[in-house]
């Protein structure tokens, strides 16, 4: 027992150090706006993704949910599909020759033909659907909790779950998602924050504070929260919100920065 005690103490110390490292606070960033383009204000944005030189937008609200394709940057509407009034549209992503769109509480998602914009199939969705994106091998969706789920694109069945933690504690209300350079970016509903998540551990590695991004004079009574992250083919990050009039191209800046350098 005497010989075992030092080993136990050493093991406990290593475990404590590991937990401390895992709970390290995330890096903090502000933003610099580099470019902005008009976005039709009737988009209650639930999903945002670039597809070549076009922009896919999934919108929500009962009776108003849409899947739209815009020419970018002209923002000319090229195609649109309306969801049945009983469905509340949520996140979208294109994978292969299909566009996948979640619904909020209907218990299923919709697979669309990416070129013809026609519905192909439904897939089961346990619980609620919120944000949706994809990696090289998986579809990834959030449900408003701290858990994100990975789906096999071939079967659309779950392959694993990941609990997202900030400072060691579950971070709920994860909303719209985007896969960026091997990391999962997520809006946090009702906040002006984007979190950057390690998809292996679920640890929030960084936060981006986008407070003040939409100026007060641009806000109307219907203006809702920040929601929508999209990476274009050049690797640039664009963000927007629900019923916002602008798409913003941003770059990360030191914490506290709220700068505009429009080009």
ZADO-1210 file (C-alpha; in nm, 4 decimals, padded with zeros to 6 digits):
<atoms>
<atom x="00.0000" y="00.0000" z="00.0000" code="UNK" pos="1"/>
<atom x="00.2872" y="00.2359" z="00.0846" code="UNK" pos="2"/>
<atom x="00.4409" y="00.1821" z="-00.2593" code="UNK" pos="3"/>
<atom x="00.1045" y="00.2255" z="-00.4246" code="UNK" pos="4"/>
<atom x="00.0298" y="00.5636" z="-00.2646" code="UNK" pos="5"/>
<atom x="00.2810" y="00.7719" z="-00.4683" code="UNK" pos="6"/>
<atom x="00.1501" y="00.6168" z="-00.7891" code="UNK" pos="7"/>
<atom x="-00.2083" y="00.6992" z="-00.6932" code="UNK" pos="8"/>
<atom x="-00.1120" y="01.0549" z="-00.6038" code="UNK" pos="9"/>
<atom x="00.0765" y="01.0944" z="-00.9301" code="UNK" pos="10"/>
<atom x="-00.2201" y="00.9597" z="-01.1243" code="UNK" pos="11"/>
<atom x="-00.4595" y="01.1952" z="-00.9450" code="UNK" pos="12"/>
<atom x="-00.2324" y="01.4909" z="-01.0188" code="UNK" pos="13"/>
<atom x="-00.2150" y="01.4027" z="-01.3874" code="UNK" pos="14"/>
<atom x="-00.5937" y="01.3689" z="-01.4004" code="UNK" pos="15"/>
<atom x="-00.6345" y="01.7074" z="-01.2325" code="UNK" pos="16"/>
<atom x="-00.3911" y="01.8697" z="-01.4746" code="UNK" pos="17"/>
<atom x="-00.5732" y="01.7115" z="-01.7698" code="UNK" pos="18"/>
<atom x="-00.9076" y="01.8439" z="-01.6482" code="UNK" pos="19"/>
<atom x="-00.7597" y="02.1896" z="-01.5931" code="UNK" pos="20"/>
<atom x="-00.6152" y="02.1947" z="-01.9449" code="UNK" pos="21"/>
<atom x="-00.9435" y="02.0720" z="-02.0930" code="UNK" pos="22"/>
<atom x="-01.1304" y="02.3501" z="-01.9154" code="UNK" pos="23"/>
<atom x="-00.8957" y="02.6252" z="-02.0338" code="UNK" pos="24"/>
<atom x="-01.0971" y="02.9317" z="-02.1393" code="UNK" pos="25"/>
<atom x="-01.1470" y="02.9729" z="-02.5139" code="UNK" pos="26"/>
<atom x="-00.9502" y="03.2274" z="-02.7130" code="UNK" pos="27"/>
<atom x="-01.1435" y="03.5509" z="-02.7701" code="UNK" pos="28"/>
<atom x="-01.1792" y="03.7392" z="-03.0989" code="UNK" pos="29"/>
<atom x="-01.3468" y="04.0493" z="-03.2309" code="UNK" pos="30"/>
<atom x="-01.4109" y="04.1167" z="-03.5979" code="UNK" pos="31"/>
<atom x="-01.3306" y="04.3369" z="-03.8946" code="UNK" pos="32"/>
<atom x="-01.5916" y="04.3783" z="-04.1707" code="UNK" pos="33"/>
<atom x="-01.4245" y="04.3649" z="-04.5118" code="UNK" pos="34"/>
<atom x="-01.7263" y="04.3579" z="-04.7422" code="UNK" pos="35"/>
<atom x="-02.1041" y="04.3604" z="-04.7348" code="UNK" pos="36"/>
<atom x="-02.3737" y="04.2689" z="-04.9867" code="UNK" pos="37"/>
<atom x="-02.7501" y="04.3233" z="-04.9716" code="UNK" pos="38"/>
<atom x="-02.9628" y="04.0287" z="-04.8635" code="UNK" pos="39"/>
<atom x="-03.3407" y="04.0353" z="-04.9172" code="UNK" pos="40"/>
<atom x="-03.4811" y="04.1180" z="-04.5774" code="UNK" pos="41"/>
<atom x="-03.7586" y="03.8598" z="-04.6011" code="UNK" pos="42"/>
<atom x="-03.5108" y="03.5777" z="-04.5298" code="UNK" pos="43"/>
<atom x="-03.5564" y="03.4373" z="-04.1792" code="UNK" pos="44"/>
<atom x="-03.2159" y="03.2732" z="-04.2177" code="UNK" pos="45"/>
<atom x="-03.1856" y="02.9233" z="-04.0734" code="UNK" pos="46"/>
<atom x="-02.9243" y="02.7881" z="-04.3122" code="UNK" pos="47"/>
<atom x="-02.6563" y="02.9544" z="-04.5252" code="UNK" pos="48"/>
<atom x="-02.4062" y="02.7921" z="-04.7605" code="UNK" pos="49"/>
<atom x="-02.2104" y="02.8772" z="-05.0734" code="UNK" pos="50"/>
<atom x="-02.2426" y="02.6422" z="-05.3687" code="UNK" pos="51"/>
<atom x="-01.9948" y="02.7532" z="-05.6320" code="UNK" pos="52"/>
<atom x="-02.0899" y="03.1028" z="-05.7461" code="UNK" pos="53"/>
<atom x="-02.4337" y="03.0784" z="-05.5867" code="UNK" pos="54"/>
<atom x="-02.5615" y="03.1152" z="-05.2326" code="UNK" pos="55"/>
<atom x="-02.8048" y="02.8688" z="-05.0782" code="UNK" pos="56"/>
<atom x="-03.0397" y="03.0037" z="-04.8119" code="UNK" pos="57"/>
<atom x="-03.2794" y="02.8021" z="-04.6005" code="UNK" pos="58"/>
<atom x="-03.5471" y="03.0031" z="-04.4225" code="UNK" pos="59"/>
<atom x="-03.7867" y="02.9356" z="-04.1364" code="UNK" pos="60"/>
<atom x="-04.1283" y="03.0297" z="-03.9958" code="UNK" pos="61"/>
<atom x="-04.4484" y="02.8354" z="-04.0544" code="UNK" pos="62"/>
<atom x="-04.5973" y="02.9221" z="-04.3908" code="UNK" pos="63"/>
<atom x="-04.2820" y="03.1105" z="-04.4959" code="UNK" pos="64"/>
<atom x="-04.0128" y="02.8429" z="-04.5029" code="UNK" pos="65"/>
<atom x="-03.8133" y="02.8258" z="-04.8260" code="UNK" pos="66"/>
<atom x="-03.5089" y="02.6795" z="-04.9930" code="UNK" pos="67"/>
<atom x="-03.3544" y="02.9441" z="-05.2141" code="UNK" pos="68"/>
<atom x="-03.0609" y="02.9741" z="-05.4510" code="UNK" pos="69"/>
<atom x="-02.9219" y="03.3196" z="-05.5309" code="UNK" pos="70"/>
<atom x="-02.6609" y="03.4245" z="-05.7836" code="UNK" pos="71"/>
<atom x="-02.3743" y="03.5737" z="-05.5864" code="UNK" pos="72"/>
<atom x="-02.2889" y="03.8562" z="-05.5473" code="UNK" pos="73"/>
<atom x="-02.5762" y="03.9917" z="-05.7590" code="UNK" pos="74"/>
<atom x="-02.8259" y="03.8201" z="-05.5241" code="UNK" pos="75"/>
<atom x="-03.0642" y="03.7481" z="-05.8102" code="UNK" pos="76"/>
<atom x="-03.3051" y="03.4727" z="-05.7114" code="UNK" pos="77"/>
<atom x="-03.2387" y="03.1728" z="-05.9381" code="UNK" pos="78"/>
<atom x="-03.4540" y="02.9032" z="-05.7804" code="UNK" pos="79"/>
<atom x="-03.6940" y="02.8581" z="-05.4920" code="UNK" pos="80"/>
<atom x="-03.8917" y="02.5806" z="-05.3282" code="UNK" pos="81"/>
<atom x="-04.1604" y="02.6462" z="-05.0689" code="UNK" pos="82"/>
<atom x="-04.2089" y="02.4048" z="-04.7834" code="UNK" pos="83"/>
<atom x="-04.5630" y="02.3031" z="-04.6848" code="UNK" pos="84"/>
<atom x="-04.7138" y="02.5500" z="-04.4334" code="UNK" pos="85"/>
<atom x="-04.6985" y="02.2926" z="-04.1539" code="UNK" pos="86"/>
<atom x="-04.3177" y="02.2711" z="-04.1784" code="UNK" pos="87"/>
<atom x="-04.0704" y="02.5098" z="-04.0176" code="UNK" pos="88"/>
<atom x="-03.7490" y="02.5066" z="-04.2207" code="UNK" pos="89"/>
<atom x="-03.4101" y="02.4887" z="-04.0522" code="UNK" pos="90"/>
<atom x="-03.0456" y="02.4284" z="-04.1471" code="UNK" pos="91"/>
<atom x="-02.9247" y="02.3295" z="-04.4949" code="UNK" pos="92"/>
<atom x="-02.6135" y="02.1860" z="-04.6542" code="UNK" pos="93"/>
<atom x="-02.5120" y="02.0449" z="-04.9920" code="UNK" pos="94"/>
<atom x="-02.3366" y="01.7094" z="-04.9986" code="UNK" pos="95"/>
<atom x="-02.2747" y="01.5443" z="-05.3341" code="UNK" pos="96"/>
<atom x="-02.5698" y="01.5904" z="-05.5669" code="UNK" pos="97"/>
<atom x="-02.8180" y="01.6602" z="-05.2871" code="UNK" pos="98"/>
<atom x="-02.9147" y="01.9497" z="-05.0663" code="UNK" pos="99"/>
<atom x="-03.0286" y="01.8467" z="-04.7213" code="UNK" pos="100"/>
<atom x="-03.2702" y="02.0614" z="-04.5237" code="UNK" pos="101"/>
<atom x="-03.3809" y="02.0097" z="-04.1646" code="UNK" pos="102"/>
<atom x="-03.7214" y="02.0831" z="-04.0201" code="UNK" pos="103"/>
<atom x="-03.7688" y="02.2060" z="-03.6661" code="UNK" pos="104"/>
<atom x="-04.0180" y="01.9734" z="-03.4988" code="UNK" pos="105"/>
<atom x="-04.1618" y="01.7567" z="-03.7771" code="UNK" pos="106"/>
<atom x="-03.9247" y="01.4677" z="-03.7041" code="UNK" pos="107"/>
<atom x="-03.7664" y="01.4524" z="-04.0483" code="UNK" pos="108"/>
<atom x="-03.5406" y="01.6294" z="-04.2939" code="UNK" pos="109"/>
<atom x="-03.5741" y="01.6677" z="-04.6704" code="UNK" pos="110"/>
<atom x="-03.3271" y="01.5682" z="-04.9409" code="UNK" pos="111"/>
<atom x="-03.3480" y="01.7830" z="-05.2548" code="UNK" pos="112"/>
<atom x="-03.1944" y="01.7369" z="-05.5975" code="UNK" pos="113"/>
<atom x="-02.9228" y="02.0027" z="-05.5941" code="UNK" pos="114"/>
<atom x="-02.9646" y="02.1002" z="-05.9589" code="UNK" pos="115"/>
<atom x="-03.3367" y="02.0689" z="-06.0178" code="UNK" pos="116"/>
<atom x="-03.4504" y="02.1731" z="-05.6701" code="UNK" pos="117"/>
<atom x="-03.7034" y="01.8907" z="-05.6491" code="UNK" pos="118"/>
<atom x="-03.7659" y="01.6814" z="-05.3379" code="UNK" pos="119"/>
<atom x="-03.6177" y="01.3324" z="-05.3508" code="UNK" pos="120"/>
<atom x="-03.6697" y="01.1797" z="-05.0083" code="UNK" pos="121"/>
<atom x="-03.7260" y="01.2324" z="-04.6411" code="UNK" pos="122"/>
<atom x="-03.4987" y="01.1093" z="-04.3640" code="UNK" pos="123"/>
<atom x="-03.5750" y="01.0512" z="-03.9980" code="UNK" pos="124"/>
<atom x="-03.4617" y="01.3170" z="-03.7558" code="UNK" pos="125"/>
<atom x="-03.4830" y="01.2229" z="-03.3862" code="UNK" pos="126"/>
<atom x="-03.5715" y="01.5311" z="-03.1849" code="UNK" pos="127"/>
<atom x="-03.5546" y="01.8837" z="-03.3231" code="UNK" pos="128"/>
<atom x="-03.3542" y="02.0074" z="-03.6196" code="UNK" pos="129"/>
<atom x="-03.1562" y="02.3333" z="-03.5908" code="UNK" pos="130"/>
<atom x="-02.8239" y="02.3806" z="-03.7727" code="UNK" pos="131"/>
<atom x="-02.6702" y="02.1619" z="-04.0449" code="UNK" pos="132"/>
<atom x="-02.3321" y="02.1383" z="-04.2164" code="UNK" pos="133"/>
<atom x="-02.0969" y="01.8669" z="-04.3390" code="UNK" pos="134"/>
<atom x="-01.7378" y="01.7535" z="-04.3158" code="UNK" pos="135"/>
<atom x="-01.5633" y="01.5385" z="-04.5751" code="UNK" pos="136"/>
<atom x="-01.7286" y="01.2261" z="-04.4341" code="UNK" pos="137"/>
<atom x="-02.0376" y="01.3266" z="-04.2351" code="UNK" pos="138"/>
<atom x="-02.3461" y="01.5420" z="-04.2171" code="UNK" pos="139"/>
<atom x="-02.3457" y="01.7258" z="-03.8832" code="UNK" pos="140"/>
<atom x="-02.6510" y="01.8764" z="-03.7179" code="UNK" pos="141"/>
<atom x="-02.7520" y="02.0538" z="-03.3972" code="UNK" pos="142"/>
<atom x="-03.0827" y="02.0285" z="-03.2137" code="UNK" pos="143"/>
<atom x="-03.0733" y="02.3291" z="-02.9802" code="UNK" pos="144"/>
<atom x="-02.8984" y="02.1397" z="-02.7028" code="UNK" pos="145"/>
<atom x="-02.5248" y="02.1045" z="-02.6324" code="UNK" pos="146"/>
<atom x="-02.5102" y="01.7905" z="-02.8479" code="UNK" pos="147"/>
<atom x="-02.4263" y="01.7738" z="-03.2172" code="UNK" pos="148"/>
<atom x="-02.4842" y="01.4563" z="-03.4154" code="UNK" pos="149"/>
<atom x="-02.2923" y="01.3084" z="-03.7066" code="UNK" pos="150"/>
<atom x="-02.4809" y="01.1245" z="-03.9827" code="UNK" pos="151"/>
<atom x="-02.3529" y="00.8838" z="-04.2449" code="UNK" pos="152"/>
<atom x="-02.4347" y="01.0565" z="-04.5788" code="UNK" pos="153"/>
<atom x="-02.5035" y="00.7196" z="-04.7422" code="UNK" pos="154"/>
<atom x="-02.7584" y="00.5958" z="-04.4883" code="UNK" pos="155"/>
<atom x="-02.8474" y="00.9209" z="-04.3073" code="UNK" pos="156"/>
<atom x="-02.8190" y="00.7309" z="-03.9824" code="UNK" pos="157"/>
<atom x="-02.6336" y="00.8644" z="-03.6759" code="UNK" pos="158"/>
<atom x="-02.2745" y="00.7517" z="-03.6358" code="UNK" pos="159"/>
<atom x="-02.1792" y="00.9449" z="-03.3212" code="UNK" pos="160"/>
<atom x="-02.2789" y="01.2222" z="-03.0827" code="UNK" pos="161"/>
<atom x="-02.0605" y="01.4997" z="-02.9476" code="UNK" pos="162"/>
<atom x="-02.1295" y="01.7111" z="-02.6398" code="UNK" pos="163"/>
<atom x="-01.9931" y="02.0639" z="-02.6851" code="UNK" pos="164"/>
<atom x="-01.8360" y="02.2108" z="-02.3734" code="UNK" pos="165"/>
<atom x="-01.7140" y="02.5569" z="-02.2832" code="UNK" pos="166"/>
<atom x="-01.4853" y="02.5710" z="-01.9803" code="UNK" pos="167"/>
<atom x="-01.5780" y="02.2088" z="-01.9173" code="UNK" pos="168"/>
<atom x="-01.9538" y="02.2762" z="-01.9080" code="UNK" pos="169"/>
<atom x="-02.2095" y="02.1833" z="-02.1763" code="UNK" pos="170"/>
<atom x="-02.2926" y="02.4731" z="-02.4089" code="UNK" pos="171"/>
<atom x="-02.6546" y="02.4578" z="-02.5223" code="UNK" pos="172"/>
<atom x="-02.8519" y="02.6445" z="-02.7922" code="UNK" pos="173"/>
<atom x="-02.6066" y="02.5643" z="-03.0707" code="UNK" pos="174"/>
<atom x="-02.7714" y="02.6811" z="-03.3905" code="UNK" pos="175"/>
<atom x="-02.6485" y="02.7343" z="-03.7487" code="UNK" pos="176"/>
<atom x="-02.3271" y="02.5453" z="-03.8284" code="UNK" pos="177"/>
<atom x="-02.0360" y="02.5652" z="-04.0714" code="UNK" pos="178"/>
<atom x="-01.7350" y="02.3391" z="-04.1216" code="UNK" pos="179"/>
<atom x="-01.4190" y="02.5527" z="-04.1536" code="UNK" pos="180"/>
<atom x="-01.0692" y="02.4053" z="-04.1848" code="UNK" pos="181"/>
<atom x="-01.1461" y="02.1016" z="-03.9748" code="UNK" pos="182"/>
<atom x="-01.3314" y="02.2929" z="-03.7062" code="UNK" pos="183"/>
<atom x="-01.7031" y="02.3315" z="-03.6390" code="UNK" pos="184"/>
<atom x="-01.8284" y="02.6908" z="-03.6193" code="UNK" pos="185"/>
<atom x="-02.1648" y="02.7488" z="-03.4536" code="UNK" pos="186"/>
<atom x="-02.3982" y="03.0358" z="-03.3789" code="UNK" pos="187"/>
<atom x="-02.5274" y="03.0348" z="-03.0223" code="UNK" pos="188"/>
<atom x="-02.8965" y="03.1226" z="-03.0322" code="UNK" pos="189"/>
<atom x="-03.0002" y="03.4633" z="-02.8897" code="UNK" pos="190"/>
<atom x="-02.6362" y="03.5755" z="-02.8598" code="UNK" pos="191"/>
<atom x="-02.3944" y="03.7696" z="-03.0791" code="UNK" pos="192"/>
<atom x="-02.1374" y="03.4916" z="-03.0470" code="UNK" pos="193"/>
<atom x="-01.9925" y="03.2310" z="-03.2776" code="UNK" pos="194"/>
<atom x="-01.8036" y="02.9464" z="-03.1130" code="UNK" pos="195"/>
<atom x="-01.5294" y="02.7421" z="-03.2782" code="UNK" pos="196"/>
<atom x="-01.5370" y="02.3786" z="-03.1705" code="UNK" pos="197"/>
<atom x="-01.2853" y="02.0942" z="-03.1816" code="UNK" pos="198"/>
<atom x="-01.4925" y="01.8179" z="-03.3470" code="UNK" pos="199"/>
<atom x="-01.2887" y="01.5436" z="-03.1794" code="UNK" pos="200"/>
<atom x="-01.3292" y="01.6546" z="-02.8172" code="UNK" pos="201"/>
<atom x="-01.6229" y="01.8971" z="-02.8312" code="UNK" pos="202"/>
<atom x="-01.4152" y="02.1663" z="-02.6622" code="UNK" pos="203"/>
<atom x="-01.4919" y="02.5278" z="-02.7508" code="UNK" pos="204"/>
<atom x="-01.1496" y="02.6522" z="-02.8561" code="UNK" pos="205"/>
<atom x="-01.2452" y="03.0088" z="-02.9472" code="UNK" pos="206"/>
<atom x="-01.5303" y="03.2594" z="-02.9458" code="UNK" pos="207"/>
<atom x="-01.6012" y="03.5439" z="-03.1864" code="UNK" pos="208"/>
<atom x="-01.7941" y="03.8401" z="-03.0456" code="UNK" pos="209"/>
<atom x="-02.0006" y="03.9948" z="-03.3262" code="UNK" pos="210"/>
<atom x="-02.1860" y="04.2488" z="-03.1116" code="UNK" pos="211"/>
<atom x="-02.2666" y="04.5626" z="-03.3088" code="UNK" pos="212"/>
<atom x="-02.2262" y="04.3946" z="-03.6470" code="UNK" pos="213"/>
<atom x="-02.5676" y="04.5123" z="-03.7684" code="UNK" pos="214"/>
<atom x="-02.5850" y="04.8850" z="-03.6868" code="UNK" pos="215"/>
<atom x="-02.8841" y="05.0075" z="-03.4887" code="UNK" pos="216"/>
<atom x="-03.0209" y="05.2247" z="-03.7754" code="UNK" pos="217"/>
<atom x="-03.0418" y="04.9069" z="-03.9882" code="UNK" pos="218"/>
<atom x="-03.2570" y="04.7252" z="-03.7323" code="UNK" pos="219"/>
<atom x="-03.6320" y="04.7102" z="-03.7858" code="UNK" pos="220"/>
<atom x="-03.9053" y="04.5790" z="-03.5599" code="UNK" pos="221"/>
<atom x="-03.8831" y="04.2396" z="-03.7313" code="UNK" pos="222"/>
<atom x="-03.5025" y="04.2151" z="-03.7121" code="UNK" pos="223"/>
<atom x="-03.4050" y="03.8992" z="-03.5266" code="UNK" pos="224"/>
<atom x="-03.0830" y="03.7411" z="-03.4008" code="UNK" pos="225"/>
<atom x="-02.7479" y="03.6708" z="-03.5599" code="UNK" pos="226"/>
<atom x="-02.7694" y="03.3404" z="-03.7491" code="UNK" pos="227"/>
<atom x="-02.5876" y="03.2212" z="-04.0569" code="UNK" pos="228"/>
<atom x="-02.2242" y="03.1320" z="-04.1281" code="UNK" pos="229"/>
<atom x="-02.0932" y="03.0455" z="-04.4740" code="UNK" pos="230"/>
<atom x="-01.7465" y="02.9922" z="-04.6150" code="UNK" pos="231"/>
<atom x="-01.7002" y="03.0739" z="-04.9840" code="UNK" pos="232"/>
<atom x="-01.4708" y="02.8928" z="-05.2286" code="UNK" pos="233"/>
<atom x="-01.1886" y="03.1367" z="-05.1501" code="UNK" pos="234"/>
<atom x="-01.2082" y="03.0435" z="-04.7824" code="UNK" pos="235"/>
<atom x="-01.3660" y="03.3721" z="-04.6762" code="UNK" pos="236"/>
<atom x="-01.6232" y="03.3829" z="-04.3967" code="UNK" pos="237"/>
<atom x="-01.9640" y="03.5458" z="-04.4426" code="UNK" pos="238"/>
<atom x="-02.2249" y="03.5953" z="-04.1708" code="UNK" pos="239"/>
<atom x="-02.5762" y="03.7330" z="-04.1410" code="UNK" pos="240"/>
<atom x="-02.8913" y="03.7081" z="-03.9283" code="UNK" pos="241"/>
<atom x="-03.2645" y="03.6483" z="-03.9364" code="UNK" pos="242"/>
<atom x="-03.4424" y="03.9216" z="-04.1346" code="UNK" pos="243"/>
<atom x="-03.1106" y="04.1060" z="-04.1762" code="UNK" pos="244"/>
<atom x="-03.0544" y="04.3256" z="-04.4820" code="UNK" pos="245"/>
<atom x="-02.6841" y="04.2435" z="-04.5249" code="UNK" pos="246"/>
<atom x="-02.4357" y="03.9649" z="-04.5708" code="UNK" pos="247"/>
<atom x="-02.1029" y="04.0552" z="-04.4094" code="UNK" pos="248"/>
<atom x="-01.7605" y="03.9220" z="-04.5009" code="UNK" pos="249"/>
<atom x="-01.5512" y="03.9278" z="-04.1876" code="UNK" pos="250"/>
<atom x="-01.2077" y="03.8391" z="-04.0613" code="UNK" pos="251"/>
<atom x="-01.1143" y="03.7639" z="-03.7051" code="UNK" pos="252"/>
<atom x="-00.9463" y="04.0423" z="-03.5114" code="UNK" pos="253"/>
<atom x="-00.8128" y="04.0886" z="-03.1564" code="UNK" pos="254"/>
<atom x="-01.0701" y="04.0693" z="-02.8787" code="UNK" pos="255"/>
<atom x="-01.2790" y="04.3851" z="-02.8474" code="UNK" pos="256"/>
<atom x="-01.2281" y="04.4905" z="-03.2103" code="UNK" pos="257"/>
<atom x="-01.5372" y="04.6111" z="-03.3979" code="UNK" pos="258"/>
<atom x="-01.3904" y="04.7527" z="-03.7160" code="UNK" pos="259"/>
<atom x="-01.5098" y="04.8174" z="-04.0703" code="UNK" pos="260"/>
<atom x="-01.2670" y="04.8219" z="-04.3600" code="UNK" pos="261"/>
<atom x="-01.5050" y="04.7942" z="-04.6530" code="UNK" pos="262"/>
<atom x="-01.3421" y="04.7223" z="-04.9870" code="UNK" pos="263"/>
</atoms>
